[in-house]
Amino acid sequence: MSRLGAALRLEVTLQHRYKFLHAALFSGLLWLALLLPLPPGPRRAAEPYVILGDLMIVGFFFVAAAVFFEKGERTLYAVVATPLRFTEYLAAKVVVLTALSVLLAVFVATATSGLDYHLPLLLTGAALGTILMLLLGFLTALPFHSVSDWFLPAVFPIALFNLPILGYSGLWDAPVLYLLPTYGPLLLLGAAFDQYQLAGWQLAYGLAYPVLFAAGMWLLARRLFDRYLVARTGGA
């Protein structure tokens, strides 16, 4: 088995051990309890917001919690001493948690709207949004030793990444919001439920900008991983 394959298998085991899979299912059921009582029109309008909220839970909070669990059990420091590369370690988390988040998005959308949504737009918006939130959670968790130290400072980046909600909802339609990469996935989710008509440039923006931004976050994560973990453990 390749190192990446082994890392993926380990990541699934850890997600199950930390009860994240159970928490994800519980989260999905809570969203259904919120959406199903709504009339069809408001329910459909609320779907992009709900799915974005779920991406935040699975992407941002789950990966940060995983980092703190691994720090607490010192398995993260042990990983540094193994042949596993940083790219393989983080890729395993991105693949497993993104798959979980996308499955949840499809589950919630299908349970509330049947098949009356655009699956490719939903899959793309959910995947890109999860990756961005996941990398943000990973980056913010690295410098801190515990959840209690991290929680308050983490409020600011998560609030910043959710500002596009103001533009999408029409409360504050400022061009500067397009600098925030989560605007793209939110527009794709809105289009998936026919709540937003995407212009050609918006579709290109929604697909390309989050990818470029995520690439920059990945490089920054590599630097912070070296600074806060590798250097402190004396690893290579």
HUSULLIN-V953496 format. One record per pair of residues at least 24 apart in sequence whose C-alpha atoms are under 10 Angstrom apart, sorted by the first residue. I is the first residue (numbers start at 1). GAP is how many residues later the second one is. D is the distance in Angstrom with one decimal. If there is no record, write none. Layout:
((I | GAP | D) (I | GAP | D))
This chain:
((3 | 80 | 8.3) (3 | 81 | 6.4) (3 | 82 | 8.4) (3 | 85 | 7.2) (3 | 86 | 9.1) (4 | 80 | 8.1) (4 | 81 | 8.9) (4 | 83 | 9.0) (4 | 84 | 5.3) (4 | 85 | 7.6) (4 | 86 | 9.9) (4 | 87 | 8.0) (4 | 88 | 6.9) (5 | 83 | 8.9) (5 | 87 | 8.3) (6 | 78 | 9.4) (6 | 82 | 9.5) (6 | 83 | 9.8) (6 | 86 | 9.0) (7 | 77 | 8.0) (7 | 78 | 9.9) (7 | 81 | 6.9) (7 | 82 | 6.3) (7 | 83 | 9.1) (7 | 84 | 8.6) (7 | 85 | 5.8) (7 | 86 | 8.6) (8 | 80 | 8.6) (8 | 81 | 8.4) (8 | 82 | 9.8) (8 | 83 | 8.3) (8 | 84 | 4.8) (8 | 85 | 7.5) (8 | 86 | 9.7) (8 | 87 | 7.9) (8 | 88 | 7.2) (9 | 83 | 8.4) (9 | 87 | 9.3) (10 | 79 | 9.9) (10 | 82 | 8.5) (10 | 83 | 9.8) (11 | 55 | 9.7) (11 | 78 | 8.8) (11 | 79 | 9.9) (11 | 81 | 6.4) (11 | 82 | 6.4) (11 | 83 | 9.8) (11 | 84 | 9.4) (11 | 85 | 7.1) (11 | 86 | 9.2) (12 | 80 | 8.8) (12 | 81 | 8.7) (12 | 84 | 6.8) (12 | 85 | 9.0) (14 | 52 | 8.3) (14 | 55 | 9.7) (14 | 56 | 9.4) (15 | 47 | 9.0) (15 | 48 | 9.7) (15 | 51 | 8.0) (15 | 78 | 9.3) (15 | 81 | 8.6) (15 | 82 | 8.7) (18 | 44 | 9.7) (18 | 47 | 9.1) (18 | 48 | 7.8) (18 | 51 | 8.1) (20 | 38 | 8.5) (20 | 42 | 7.0) (20 | 43 | 9.7) (20 | 45 | 9.3) (20 | 46 | 8.9) (20 | 77 | 9.5) (20 | 80 | 9.7) (21 | 37 | 9.6) (21 | 41 | 9.9) (21 | 76 | 9.5) (21 | 79 | 8.0) (23 | 34 | 9.6) (23 | 35 | 9.0) (23 | 39 | 9.3) (24 | 30 | 8.7) (24 | 33 | 8.4) (24 | 34 | 7.0) (24 | 38 | 9.1) (24 | 73 | 10.0) (24 | 76 | 7.8) (24 | 77 | 8.0) (24 | 80 | 7.6) (25 | 75 | 9.5) (25 | 79 | 7.6) (25 | 82 | 9.8) (27 | 27 | 7.4) (27 | 30 | 8.4) (27 | 31 | 9.1) (27 | 77 | 8.8) (28 | 26 | 7.8) (28 | 73 | 9.7) (28 | 75 | 9.9) (28 | 76 | 6.3) (28 | 77 | 8.2) (28 | 79 | 7.8) (28 | 80 | 6.5) (29 | 75 | 9.6) (29 | 78 | 9.7) (29 | 79 | 8.2) (30 | 78 | 9.9) (31 | 77 | 7.3) (31 | 81 | 9.8) (32 | 75 | 9.5) (32 | 76 | 6.5) (32 | 77 | 9.2) (32 | 79 | 7.6) (32 | 80 | 7.3) (35 | 73 | 8.9) (35 | 74 | 9.9) (35 | 76 | 9.6) (35 | 77 | 7.1) (36 | 72 | 9.8) (36 | 75 | 8.5) (36 | 76 | 6.2) (36 | 77 | 9.4) (37 | 75 | 9.8) (38 | 74 | 9.8) (40 | 72 | 8.7) (40 | 73 | 8.3) (43 | 69 | 7.9) (43 | 70 | 8.7) (44 | 65 | 9.2) (44 | 68 | 8.3) (44 | 69 | 7.5) (44 | 72 | 9.9) (44 | 73 | 9.5) (44 | 146 | 9.4) (44 | 149 | 6.5) (44 | 150 | 8.5) (44 | 151 | 7.8) (45 | 124 | 10.0) (45 | 145 | 8.1) (45 | 148 | 7.6) (45 | 149 | 8.7) (45 | 150 | 6.4) (45 | 151 | 9.7) (46 | 144 | 9.3) (46 | 147 | 9.5) (46 | 149 | 9.4) (47 | 58 | 9.5) (47 | 61 | 8.6) (47 | 62 | 7.4) (47 | 65 | 8.7) (47 | 66 | 9.2) (47 | 142 | 8.2) (47 | 143 | 8.0) (47 | 145 | 9.5) (47 | 146 | 7.5) (47 | 148 | 9.4) (48 | 57 | 9.7) (48 | 61 | 9.5) (48 | 74 | 9.1) (48 | 77 | 9.6) (48 | 78 | 9.6) (48 | 117 | 9.8) (48 | 120 | 9.9) (48 | 137 | 9.5) (48 | 138 | 6.8) (48 | 139 | 8.6) (48 | 140 | 8.8) (48 | 141 | 5.3) (48 | 142 | 5.5) (48 | 143 | 8.9) (48 | 144 | 8.3) (48 | 145 | 7.5) (48 | 147 | 8.6) (49 | 116 | 7.9) (49 | 119 | 9.7) (49 | 120 | 9.6) (49 | 137 | 8.0) (49 | 140 | 8.6) (49 | 141 | 8.6) (50 | 55 | 9.1) (50 | 58 | 9.1) (50 | 59 | 9.8) (51 | 50 | 9.1) (51 | 51 | 9.4) (51 | 53 | 8.6) (51 | 54 | 6.0) (51 | 55 | 9.3) (51 | 57 | 8.0) (51 | 58 | 8.4) (51 | 71 | 9.4) (51 | 74 | 9.5) (51 | 75 | 7.5) (51 | 78 | 9.6) (51 | 135 | 9.1) (51 | 138 | 8.0) (52 | 53 | 9.0) (52 | 73 | 9.1) (52 | 74 | 7.7) (52 | 77 | 7.4) (52 | 78 | 8.5) (52 | 81 | 9.8) (52 | 110 | 8.8) (52 | 113 | 9.4) (52 | 130 | 9.1) (52 | 133 | 8.5) (52 | 134 | 7.0) (52 | 137 | 8.3) (53 | 109 | 9.2) (54 | 47 | 7.4) (54 | 48 | 9.7) (54 | 50 | 8.1) (54 | 51 | 7.7) (54 | 54 | 9.9) (54 | 72 | 9.3) (54 | 75 | 10.0) (54 | 76 | 8.9) (55 | 42 | 9.7) (55 | 43 | 8.7) (55 | 45 | 9.8) (55 | 46 | 6.2) (55 | 47 | 8.4) (55 | 49 | 9.1) (55 | 50 | 8.3) (55 | 70 | 9.9) (55 | 71 | 7.0) (55 | 72 | 8.7) (55 | 73 | 9.6) (55 | 74 | 6.5) (55 | 75 | 5.1) (55 | 76 | 8.8) (55 | 77 | 9.3) (55 | 78 | 7.1) (55 | 79 | 8.6) (56 | 45 | 9.4) (56 | 73 | 8.3) (56 | 74 | 7.1) (56 | 75 | 10.0) (56 | 76 | 9.3) (56 | 77 | 6.0) (56 | 78 | 8.0) (56 | 80 | 9.9) (56 | 81 | 9.1) (56 | 102 | 8.2) (56 | 105 | 9.6) (56 | 106 | 9.1) (57 | 44 | 9.0) (57 | 73 | 9.2) (57 | 76 | 8.7) (57 | 77 | 9.3) (57 | 80 | 10.0) (58 | 39 | 6.8) (58 | 40 | 8.1) (58 | 42 | 7.8) (58 | 43 | 6.1) (58 | 44 | 9.8) (58 | 46 | 9.4) (58 | 72 | 7.4) (58 | 73 | 10.0) (58 | 75 | 8.4) (58 | 76 | 7.7) (58 | 79 | 9.9) (59 | 34 | 9.8) (59 | 35 | 8.6) (59 | 38 | 6.7) (59 | 39 | 7.3) (59 | 41 | 9.4) (59 | 42 | 7.4) (59 | 68 | 9.8) (59 | 70 | 8.2) (59 | 71 | 5.0) (59 | 72 | 6.8) (59 | 73 | 7.7) (59 | 74 | 4.9) (59 | 75 | 4.1) (59 | 76 | 7.8) (59 | 77 | 8.4) (59 | 78 | 7.1) (59 | 79 | 9.1) (60 | 37 | 10.0) (60 | 70 | 7.9) (60 | 71 | 9.0) (60 | 72 | 8.4) (60 | 73 | 4.8) (60 | 74 | 4.7) (60 | 75 | 7.5) (60 | 76 | 6.5) (60 | 77 | 4.3) (60 | 78 | 7.4) (60 | 79 | 9.8) (60 | 80 | 9.3) (60 | 81 | 9.7) (60 | 94 | 9.6) (60 | 98 | 8.1) (61 | 72 | 8.6) (61 | 73 | 7.9) (61 | 75 | 9.6) (61 | 76 | 6.4) (61 | 77 | 9.0) (61 | 80 | 9.6) (61 | 90 | 9.9) (61 | 93 | 9.8) (61 | 97 | 9.9) (62 | 31 | 9.9) (62 | 35 | 8.1) (62 | 71 | 10.0) (62 | 72 | 8.0) (62 | 75 | 8.1) (62 | 76 | 9.4) (63 | 30 | 7.5) (63 | 31 | 8.8) (63 | 34 | 7.9) (63 | 70 | 9.1) (63 | 71 | 6.1) (63 | 72 | 8.3) (63 | 73 | 9.2) (63 | 74 | 6.1) (63 | 75 | 6.1) (63 | 76 | 9.8) (63 | 78 | 8.6) (64 | 70 | 8.1) (64 | 71 | 9.3) (64 | 72 | 8.9) (64 | 73 | 5.2) (64 | 74 | 5.5) (64 | 75 | 8.5) (64 | 76 | 7.7) (64 | 77 | 5.5) (64 | 78 | 8.3) (64 | 83 | 8.3) (64 | 86 | 9.1) (64 | 87 | 9.8) (64 | 90 | 9.9) (65 | 72 | 8.8) (65 | 73 | 9.2) (65 | 76 | 8.3) (65 | 81 | 9.4) (65 | 82 | 7.5) (66 | 27 | 9.2) (66 | 72 | 9.1) (66 | 75 | 9.5) (67 | 70 | 9.3) (67 | 71 | 7.3) (67 | 74 | 6.9) (67 | 75 | 7.5) (67 | 77 | 9.9) (67 | 78 | 9.7) (67 | 79 | 9.5) (67 | 80 | 9.6) (68 | 70 | 10.0) (68 | 73 | 7.4) (68 | 74 | 8.6) (68 | 76 | 8.6) (68 | 77 | 7.3) (68 | 78 | 6.2) (68 | 79 | 6.7) (68 | 82 | 9.7) (69 | 77 | 9.0) (69 | 78 | 9.4) (71 | 71 | 9.5) (71 | 73 | 9.8) (71 | 74 | 7.5) (71 | 75 | 8.4) (71 | 158 | 9.5) (72 | 73 | 8.4) (72 | 74 | 8.1) (76 | 153 | 8.2) (76 | 154 | 9.9) (77 | 152 | 6.8) (77 | 153 | 7.8) (77 | 155 | 8.9) (77 | 156 | 6.7) (77 | 157 | 9.8) (77 | 158 | 8.7) (78 | 155 | 8.9) (78 | 157 | 9.5) (79 | 150 | 10.0) (79 | 151 | 9.7) (79 | 156 | 9.6) (80 | 145 | 9.6) (80 | 146 | 9.4) (80 | 149 | 7.7) (80 | 150 | 6.3) (80 | 151 | 9.8) (80 | 153 | 7.8) (80 | 154 | 8.9) (80 | 155 | 6.0) (80 | 156 | 7.7) (81 | 149 | 8.7) (81 | 152 | 8.4) (81 | 153 | 8.8) (81 | 154 | 5.9) (81 | 155 | 7.7) (82 | 153 | 9.1) (82 | 154 | 9.7) (83 | 153 | 9.8) (86 | 135 | 9.4) (86 | 136 | 7.1) (86 | 139 | 8.1) (86 | 140 | 9.1) (87 | 131 | 8.9) (87 | 132 | 9.9) (87 | 134 | 9.9) (87 | 135 | 8.1) (90 | 45 | 9.1) (90 | 48 | 9.1) (90 | 128 | 8.9) (90 | 131 | 9.1) (90 | 132 | 9.2) (91 | 127 | 9.9) (93 | 38 | 9.9) (93 | 41 | 8.6) (93 | 42 | 9.8) (93 | 45 | 9.8) (94 | 33 | 9.8) (94 | 36 | 8.5) (94 | 37 | 6.5) (94 | 38 | 9.8) (94 | 40 | 7.1) (94 | 41 | 8.2) (95 | 32 | 9.7) (95 | 36 | 8.8) (97 | 30 | 9.6) (97 | 33 | 7.9) (97 | 34 | 8.5) (97 | 37 | 8.1) (98 | 28 | 8.1) (98 | 29 | 5.9) (98 | 30 | 8.6) (98 | 31 | 9.0) (98 | 32 | 5.8) (98 | 33 | 6.5) (98 | 35 | 9.9) (98 | 36 | 8.3) (99 | 24 | 9.9) (99 | 27 | 9.5) (99 | 28 | 7.8) (99 | 31 | 9.2) (100 | 27 | 9.8) (100 | 30 | 9.6) (101 | 25 | 7.2) (101 | 26 | 7.5) (101 | 28 | 9.5) (101 | 29 | 6.8) (101 | 30 | 9.7) (102 | 24 | 5.6) (102 | 25 | 6.1) (102 | 26 | 9.7) (102 | 27 | 9.7) (102 | 28 | 8.1) (103 | 24 | 9.8) (109 | 83 | 9.9) (109 | 84 | 9.1) (113 | 80 | 8.9) (116 | 76 | 9.2) (116 | 77 | 7.8) (116 | 78 | 9.5) (117 | 72 | 9.7) (117 | 74 | 8.8) (117 | 75 | 5.6) (117 | 76 | 5.2) (117 | 77 | 7.5) (118 | 70 | 9.7) (118 | 71 | 9.0) (118 | 73 | 7.8) (118 | 74 | 4.6) (118 | 75 | 6.7) (118 | 76 | 8.2) (119 | 70 | 9.8) (119 | 73 | 6.9) (119 | 74 | 9.4) (120 | 68 | 9.4) (120 | 69 | 9.9) (120 | 72 | 7.9) (121 | 64 | 8.9) (121 | 66 | 9.4) (121 | 67 | 5.6) (121 | 68 | 6.5) (121 | 69 | 8.9) (121 | 70 | 7.1) (121 | 71 | 5.2) (121 | 72 | 8.9) (121 | 82 | 9.9) (122 | 63 | 8.9) (122 | 64 | 9.8) (122 | 66 | 6.8) (122 | 67 | 5.5) (122 | 68 | 8.7) (122 | 69 | 8.3) (122 | 70 | 5.4) (122 | 71 | 8.3) (123 | 62 | 9.8) (123 | 65 | 9.2) (123 | 66 | 8.7) (123 | 69 | 9.0) (124 | 61 | 7.5) (124 | 64 | 7.4) (124 | 65 | 8.4) (124 | 68 | 9.6) (124 | 82 | 9.4) (124 | 83 | 8.0) (125 | 57 | 9.3) (125 | 58 | 9.9) (125 | 59 | 7.6) (125 | 60 | 4.2) (125 | 61 | 6.7) (125 | 62 | 7.8) (125 | 63 | 5.1) (125 | 64 | 5.5) (125 | 65 | 9.0) (125 | 66 | 9.5) (125 | 67 | 8.5) (125 | 81 | 8.2) (125 | 82 | 8.4) (125 | 85 | 9.8) (126 | 59 | 6.8) (126 | 60 | 8.6) (126 | 62 | 8.5) (126 | 63 | 7.3) (127 | 58 | 8.3) (128 | 53 | 9.3) (128 | 54 | 8.3) (128 | 56 | 8.5) (128 | 57 | 6.1) (128 | 58 | 9.6) (128 | 60 | 9.7) (128 | 78 | 9.0) (128 | 79 | 8.1) (128 | 80 | 9.9) (128 | 82 | 6.6) (128 | 83 | 7.3) (128 | 86 | 8.7) (129 | 52 | 8.4) (129 | 53 | 6.1) (129 | 54 | 8.9) (129 | 55 | 8.2) (129 | 56 | 5.3) (129 | 57 | 7.6) (129 | 59 | 9.7) (129 | 60 | 9.5) (129 | 81 | 8.0) (129 | 82 | 10.0) (129 | 85 | 9.9) (130 | 52 | 9.4) (130 | 55 | 9.0) (131 | 79 | 8.9) (131 | 80 | 9.0) (131 | 83 | 7.3) (132 | 29 | 9.0) (132 | 49 | 7.6) (132 | 50 | 7.2) (132 | 53 | 9.4) (132 | 78 | 7.3) (132 | 79 | 8.6) (132 | 81 | 8.1) (132 | 82 | 5.9) (132 | 83 | 9.6) (132 | 85 | 8.2) (132 | 86 | 9.6) (133 | 24 | 9.9) (133 | 25 | 8.1) (133 | 28 | 8.1) (133 | 29 | 10.0) (133 | 48 | 9.9) (133 | 49 | 8.4) (133 | 81 | 9.4) (134 | 80 | 9.7) (135 | 79 | 7.3) (135 | 80 | 9.7) (135 | 82 | 6.5) (135 | 83 | 6.9) (135 | 85 | 9.6) (135 | 86 | 7.6) (136 | 25 | 9.0) (136 | 78 | 9.1) (136 | 81 | 7.6) (136 | 82 | 9.5) (136 | 85 | 9.0) (138 | 79 | 9.7) (138 | 80 | 9.7) (138 | 83 | 7.4) (138 | 86 | 9.7) (138 | 87 | 9.5) (139 | 78 | 7.9) (139 | 79 | 8.8) (139 | 81 | 7.8) (139 | 82 | 5.7) (139 | 83 | 9.3) (139 | 84 | 9.9) (139 | 85 | 7.3) (139 | 86 | 8.5) (140 | 81 | 9.3) (140 | 84 | 9.6) (142 | 79 | 8.5) (142 | 82 | 6.9) (142 | 83 | 6.8) (142 | 84 | 10.0) (142 | 85 | 9.2) (142 | 86 | 6.5) (142 | 87 | 7.9) (143 | 81 | 7.7) (143 | 82 | 8.8) (143 | 84 | 8.8) (143 | 85 | 6.1) (143 | 86 | 8.8) (144 | 84 | 8.8) (145 | 83 | 10.0) (162 | 24 | 9.6) (168 | 27 | 9.9) (168 | 28 | 8.7) (178 | 24 | 9.8) (178 | 27 | 8.8) (178 | 28 | 9.5) (178 | 31 | 9.2) (179 | 30 | 8.8) (179 | 31 | 9.9) (179 | 34 | 9.7) (180 | 29 | 9.1) (180 | 30 | 8.6) (180 | 33 | 9.0) (181 | 24 | 9.2) (181 | 25 | 8.2) (181 | 26 | 10.0) (181 | 27 | 9.6) (181 | 28 | 6.4) (181 | 29 | 5.0) (181 | 30 | 8.6) (181 | 31 | 9.0) (181 | 32 | 6.6) (181 | 33 | 8.4) (182 | 24 | 8.6) (182 | 27 | 9.2) (182 | 28 | 7.0) (182 | 31 | 9.7) (183 | 26 | 9.4) (183 | 27 | 8.6) (184 | 24 | 8.6) (184 | 25 | 7.3) (184 | 26 | 6.6) (184 | 27 | 9.9) (185 | 24 | 9.8) (185 | 25 | 7.7))
